[in-house]
């Protein structure tokens, strides 16, 4: 199992979401940390990954023991430019 760490910006992003979306994102991150499941793709042109949870995205980096969430929010044209 990997440890999930949120940047301060990602924590603020998560707190601003509706409770249903927040719960879905926490469940998806936990499932990925435990057994590696989820809709994950590597980002093009930069290091990192994105996790798709419905209309929301989590942009993160990871190593062998840690998942570092950098951005959490609704998919929009500005989602990937923010990081």
Phi, psi and omega in degrees: 000136178264155176273136179260125179236134177253136170292166180297324178294318179293323178296319177295319177301314182295318180296333183278350183278158173298154186300323181295316179294318179300315180296319179297319181292317179297317178298317181294317177297319179295317179298319179293320180294326183278308187231008174077016180269150177145168178272090187244137173222148174287144177285146177272132175082002179200158179287152176122178184223162172234143175246130179259127175230090184063236180268007180253155179229143171242120176263127185212163171242157177212156170230199186294334186237349189225142169248120180252105178282125183259321183216139175225125178180179180288143179293123178212175180294340181264356185305308186277345177278346184284340183260000000 
